């Protein structure tokens, strides 16, 4: 149960980071955002 909860938290944080990065630097498409662990 705790593993699923941790995955959910990580997914939510990654989604928030990706959304923030996309809204922050839409012009910087050639380089991956630095605040995401995988650079997605």
The first five atom37 places (N, CA, C, CB, O) and aatype in JSON, in Angstrom:
{
  "aatype": [20, 20, 20, 20, 20, 20, 20, 20, 20, 20, 20, 20, 20, 20, 20, 20, 20, 20, 20, 20, 20, 20, 20, 20, 20, 20, 20, 20, 20, 20, 20, 20, 20, 20, 20, 20, 20, 20, 20, 20],
  "atom_mask": [
    [1, 1, 1, 1, 1],
    [1, 1, 1, 1, 1],
    [1, 1, 1, 1, 1],
    [1, 1, 1, 1, 1],
    [1, 1, 1, 1, 1],
    [1, 1, 1, 1, 1],
    [1, 1, 1, 1, 1],
    [1, 1, 1, 1, 1],
    [1, 1, 1, 1, 1],
    [1, 1, 1, 1, 1],
    [1, 1, 1, 1, 1],
    [1, 1, 1, 1, 1],
    [1, 1, 1, 1, 1],
    [1, 1, 1, 1, 1],
    [1, 1, 1, 1, 1],
    [1, 1, 1, 1, 1],
    [1, 1, 1, 1, 1],
    [1, 1, 1, 1, 1],
    [1, 1, 1, 1, 1],
    [1, 1, 1, 1, 1],
    [1, 1, 1, 1, 1],
    [1, 1, 1, 1, 1],
    [1, 1, 1, 1, 1],
    [1, 1, 1, 1, 1],
    [1, 1, 1, 1, 1],
    [1, 1, 1, 1, 1],
    [1, 1, 1, 1, 1],
    [1, 1, 1, 1, 1],
    [1, 1, 1, 1, 1],
    [1, 1, 1, 1, 1],
    [1, 1, 1, 1, 1],
    [1, 1, 1, 1, 1],
    [1, 1, 1, 1, 1],
    [1, 1, 1, 1, 1],
    [1, 1, 1, 1, 1],
    [1, 1, 1, 1, 1],
    [1, 1, 1, 1, 1],
    [1, 1, 1, 1, 1],
    [1, 1, 1, 1, 1],
    [1, 1, 1, 1, 1]
  ],
  "atom_positions": [
    [[0.84, -1.2, 0.0], [0.0, 0.0, 0.0], [0.87, 1.25, 0.0], [-0.95, 0.01, 1.22], [0.58, 2.21, -0.71]],
    [[1.94, 1.22, 0.8], [2.81, 2.41, 0.87], [3.54, 2.62, -0.45], [3.83, 2.27, 2.03], [3.82, 3.75, -0.83]],
    [[3.85, 1.52, -1.14], [4.53, 1.64, -2.43], [3.63, 2.34, -3.45], [4.96, 0.26, -2.96], [4.08, 3.2, -4.2]],
    [[2.35, 1.96, -3.46], [1.41, 2.6, -4.37], [1.24, 4.08, -4.02], [0.04, 1.88, -4.32], [1.15, 4.93, -4.9]],
    [[1.21, 4.36, -2.73], [1.08, 5.76, -2.3], [2.3, 6.57, -2.72], [0.88, 5.84, -0.77], [2.17, 7.71, -3.16]],
    [[3.48, 5.97, -2.58], [4.71, 6.66, -2.98], [4.72, 6.9, -4.48], [5.96, 5.85, -2.56], [5.11, 7.97, -4.94]],
    [[4.31, 5.91, -5.25], [4.24, 6.07, -6.71], [3.27, 7.18, -7.09], [3.82, 4.76, -7.39], [3.53, 7.94, -8.02]],
    [[2.15, 7.26, -6.38], [1.17, 8.3, -6.66], [1.75, 9.68, -6.37], [-0.09, 8.08, -5.84], [1.54, 10.62, -7.15]],
    [[2.47, 9.81, -5.26], [3.08, 11.1, -4.9], [4.14, 11.48, -5.93], [3.71, 11.03, -3.49], [4.2, 12.62, -6.38]],
    [[4.98, 10.52, -6.3], [6.02, 10.79, -7.3], [5.4, 11.19, -8.63], [6.93, 9.57, -7.48], [5.89, 12.1, -9.3]],
    [[4.33, 10.51, -9.02], [3.65, 10.82, -10.28], [3.05, 12.22, -10.24], [2.55, 9.78, -10.57], [3.12, 12.97, -11.22]],
    [[2.45, 12.58, -9.1], [1.86, 13.91, -8.97], [2.94, 14.99, -9.03], [1.07, 14.02, -7.65], [2.76, 16.02, -9.68]],
    [[4.06, 14.75, -8.35], [5.15, 15.74, -8.36], [5.74, 15.87, -9.75], [6.24, 15.34, -7.35], [6.02, 16.98, -10.2]],
    [[5.91, 14.75, -10.44], [6.47, 14.79, -11.8], [5.52, 15.52, -12.73], [6.75, 13.37, -12.32], [5.95, 16.31, -13.57]],
    [[4.23, 15.25, -12.6], [3.25, 15.92, -13.43], [3.24, 17.42, -13.19], [1.87, 15.35, -13.18], [3.14, 18.21, -14.13]],
    [[3.33, 17.81, -11.93], [3.36, 19.23, -11.6], [4.63, 19.88, -12.15], [3.27, 19.44, -10.08], [4.58, 20.99, -12.69]],
    [[5.76, 19.19, -12.01], [7.03, 19.74, -12.5], [7.0, 19.88, -14.02], [8.2, 18.85, -12.07], [7.44, 20.88, -14.57]],
    [[6.48, 18.85, -14.68], [6.4, 18.91, -16.15], [5.49, 20.05, -16.6], [5.9, 17.57, -16.71], [5.81, 20.76, -17.54]],
    [[4.36, 20.21, -15.93], [3.43, 21.27, -16.3], [4.04, 22.65, -16.05], [2.12, 21.13, -15.5], [3.91, 23.55, -16.88]],
    [[4.71, 22.79, -14.91], [5.35, 24.07, -14.59], [6.46, 24.37, -15.59], [5.91, 24.05, -13.15], [6.62, 25.52, -16.02]],
    [[7.23, 23.35, -15.95], [8.33, 23.55, -16.9], [7.79, 23.93, -18.27], [9.2, 22.28, -17.0], [8.34, 24.8, -18.95]],
    [[6.7, 23.29, -18.69], [6.13, 23.59, -20.0], [5.56, 24.99, -20.04], [5.06, 22.57, -20.37], [5.72, 25.7, -21.04]],
    [[4.89, 25.4, -18.97], [4.29, 26.73, -18.95], [5.36, 27.8, -18.76], [3.23, 26.83, -17.85], [5.18, 28.96, -19.15]],
    [[6.49, 27.41, -18.14], [7.55, 28.38, -17.87], [8.37, 28.66, -19.13], [8.46, 27.88, -16.74], [8.56, 29.81, -19.52]],
    [[8.87, 27.6, -19.76], [9.75, 27.79, -20.91], [9.25, 27.06, -22.13], [11.14, 27.34, -20.59], [9.8, 26.02, -22.49]],
    [[8.23, 27.59, -22.78], [7.74, 26.94, -23.98], [8.69, 27.17, -25.15], [6.34, 27.46, -24.33], [8.68, 26.4, -26.12]],
    [[9.51, 28.21, -25.07], [10.43, 28.5, -26.16], [11.67, 27.6, -26.09], [10.85, 29.98, -26.11], [12.31, 27.34, -27.11]],
    [[12.0, 27.13, -24.88], [13.19, 26.27, -24.72], [12.79, 24.82, -24.91], [13.84, 26.48, -23.32], [12.64, 24.07, -23.94]],
    [[12.64, 24.42, -26.15], [12.23, 23.04, -26.43], [13.47, 22.17, -26.67], [11.28, 22.99, -27.65], [13.42, 20.96, -26.44]],
    [[14.56, 22.76, -27.14], [15.73, 21.94, -27.47], [16.43, 21.39, -26.23], [16.72, 22.77, -28.28], [17.06, 20.34, -26.32]],
    [[16.32, 22.05, -25.09], [16.97, 21.49, -23.9], [15.92, 21.04, -22.9], [17.93, 22.53, -23.25], [14.92, 21.74, -22.69]],
    [[16.13, 19.86, -22.27], [15.15, 19.34, -21.31], [15.1, 20.19, -20.05], [15.47, 17.9, -20.95], [16.11, 20.77, -19.67]],
    [[13.95, 20.29, -19.41], [13.84, 21.06, -18.17], [14.69, 20.45, -17.06], [12.38, 21.13, -17.72], [14.78, 19.23, -16.94]],
    [[15.32, 21.3, -16.27], [16.28, 20.81, -15.28], [15.61, 20.35, -14.0], [17.28, 21.89, -14.96], [16.25, 19.68, -13.19]],
    [[14.33, 20.7, -13.79], [13.69, 20.34, -12.52], [13.01, 18.98, -12.56], [12.67, 21.4, -12.14], [12.46, 18.54, -11.56]],
    [[13.04, 18.29, -13.72], [12.49, 16.95, -13.78], [13.63, 15.94, -13.73], [11.63, 16.75, -15.06], [14.67, 16.16, -14.35]],
    [[13.46, 14.84, -13.0], [14.55, 13.87, -12.83], [14.95, 13.19, -14.13], [14.14, 12.83, -11.83], [16.13, 12.91, -14.34]],
    [[13.97, 12.93, -15.02], [14.27, 12.23, -16.25], [14.41, 13.17, -17.44], [13.2, 11.21, -16.54], [14.79, 12.75, -18.53]],
    [[14.11, 14.44, -17.24], [14.22, 15.39, -18.33], [13.14, 15.22, -19.37], [15.55, 15.28, -18.97], [13.38, 15.47, -20.56]],
    [[11.96, 14.81, -18.95], [10.87, 14.6, -19.91], [10.23, 15.95, -20.25], [9.8, 13.63, -19.33], [9.29, 16.0, -21.04]]
  ]
}
